[in-house]
Amino acid sequence: MSSRAVKLAERYMRGVVGRWPGWLVLMSLVLTLVSLTLIATRWNINSDFRALLPSSSEAAQAMEEVGQRVGSGSSLFVVIDSPDKEANLAFAEVYAERLRELPQIALAHYHNDKAFFEQHRLLYMEVEDLEELHRQIKRRIREEKRAQNPLFVPLGKPRERDDKLIDTSEIEARYEDLAHQSYKEYLMADDGYSLTIVVRFVETSTDLAATNQLLDQVRGLGQELDPGSYHPDMKLEYGGGLVSRQAEYTSIVGDIQTSALFTMLGLFLVIALYFRRIRAVFLVLGPLVMGVLWTLAFAFVVHGELTTVTVFIFAILLGLGIDFSIHLLNGYDRARAQGLAPVDALWACYNSVGRATVMGATTTFATFVVLSFAQFRGLSQFGQVAAVGVLMTVLAMVVTMPALILTLQRWWPHEPGEVKGERLIEKAVRQGKILRYSPWALGLAGVVTVWAVTQIPEVRFEENFRRVGQVIKPWERGEATPQEVADREARAKGRQQARRVAQRALEVREEIAPQTYVADREQLSTGAKYTSALKGQQSSTPTLLLLDDAEDTRRLYAHMEAQQAEGELDTVSSVASIYAFMPGSAREQAERLEVIEAMRATLDEDLSFLSASQRERIDEMRESLEVDAITIHDLPEWTKRLFREAGPQAREPAAGEAFAFEYLIYVNERIDHMVGEQARRFLGEVEEATDLEGIDVRVASQSYIYTAMLDEIKEDGARMLGIALVIVFVILSFFFGSALRSAIALSALGVGAVWMFGFCGWFGIKLDFFNVVILPVVIGIGVDDGVHFYHHYLEEGRGRLPEVIDHVGSAIGMTTVTSIIGFGGLAITNYAGLQSLGYLAIVGIGAAFLATVLVLPPFLWLAERRGWERVLGRARD
């Protein structure tokens, strides 16, 4: 630091902090109160993965366009549950009607009215089946006509008369898979105890506050209608992607409270024990908490919301910032113990320890600034907020902490005793009880490093979101024995057989006493209830294919339907479009209508010889023959609403229609879109299936979002961390005035990183898109440890290694413990992603500390013995 900068810093410490400490504390408190107000009024967490992607991402752009046209792609499932089916239907009718009146609701659907399809059922048959049906009708009419002839004598055994006229069950069975047949009449669970209403909103929103408001409005309306008045046991349940997001938000908020409580309590106890006085807790934690609150206020003002990656920045800043405060308070105590006055002690502390603190903070700040330029928004927002957080915590350490120390000193004087004699560690070092083991320490570090290098190839990036945070320990691994596999298979077969027996027992009960039989509940959870009701036809987060041309949509749907029928879409459970409800093309309908017209002519003949019941059946058939060719605009309203464009940029509806519905295809996945391998396979099949000449289609999918997020963070994260390390090296080279000394300060970090990854590979801790953000934090803490130790050694000079170990070793040990406590608060949360972040942080911080104390002191001891002048500090008299 230049002499001019030193003079300015001294003038600030003596002339500003020394004269007006109370005013600085008051200003800090006012700023903190303002920050708390901003946080409380603007608090918002965006748990949607889309918020982690850059705006330039194709996946995010496709999802945005679809959202603007279609509205919310996610569905809310309202489950009405009671033992009375009629009561469920009555309540659903009123509830759905009231929901449709809300301007925010695009769909409230529970009844698949099939009257239209019953009326037009013949139009959905193939020509061959219609001709066969016509032949059966003519044959039966001839038979009945001959039977009325008194001269007709049948050969063989007389056939029993059948008033059904003809049996169409075999033909009808061939059409059970038609779109309208695969939908239930009412969205009732298989056990009959619950009815589901599918609700979609007009606007798509990743804003959790807006989502909560919509869900609360729907819930409030349901309670307003008093479900208990329809049946005493009736209750309303809610499920789907939006509810999962809300539950995730609630869980995150709960985890924040748990983590904050654990962290603050742990830090309080450890700091109190280390400094042996309560006031030290307030001196360390007070300014630090202020700096964290200033950072959160800045984040909500600038970004408006925090992602699930950034929301726990408070724990990270506590872990980073407490290093600064402990080093500074420790230095101040030592200066006071040497007899310096409070202001003089502050300046002595900030002029020595403060330099290393600023150096470490600068490298950490630079690391986060680099991350802020990442394309992956999860990293960039984290980098921006963390960089500001480093500045805020340093500001609190430079402004608030010394002012608070002087203010407390005036109100509550504290006079530490002078240090007399040698301290325990220093005495042990001078007696050769520690430094004599330096060669062994270097050897041990070398062995551990070699072992760690062999384990690093085992480190994996976890792409299965369901297994994030899951650790498979070394002793838990290994393939199952043939006997274990056989036992598992036997248990699975036994459970399957038990289910079949139980099902058959229920069927027997119903057959024996149908009047008193009450079906057992089969669907117990909310998810099981709406899944049973929907029969896999609808998903809460389906993949949406959006097109601009209706004919292209029809062609693409027909192509994908054919592929699925041929078994080429293994990862797709169903494909849905308005065209799924159509009875073929105009040409196919014309061919069928020719046969239907011939059937009408046959039934228009004189059939008075038929029995009354047979003529009644003929009349029913005549009604089904009164059909004309239809278009998608003739289909029932409920089928159109399933594919409604309800967003602010929805296409103009066709003449006579209330909304556009011709351009959307839903693809329901058979895979778990939160498992990277499965999501990539699904997207590959969809991409291949939609690759038709002349067709422009946009794919909006959670699978697309998830895989894009994984690719972004793996590529962007590695690149940004590499750049950050180079910049840190350059900054340290400037501070130390030597690239060699910079490399020595970084050596502890390098060795610690190898140990960290080696331990992760051996122990089974995987990288994932949550815990990778902790890597720059580990860099910051690892750099701080090495910088503080080596900088203090260079200031003390050669021959003063015992004093450095005594002064700095205890401080970095303390900062390591407090950092681990800070991140330990994340490891005990219920959210798997935060657990994984906590695990990796604890391993990384611990490895950086061990590398610092096992590598740097023995290395400097060896340098002194070998006389490596470029490494050593100036000699002391």
Summary of the structure (lengths in Angstrom):
residues: 877
radius of gyration: 37.1
end to end distance: 23.9
largest distance: 140.9
contacts: 2937
relative contact order: 0.13
helix: 66%
strand: 6%
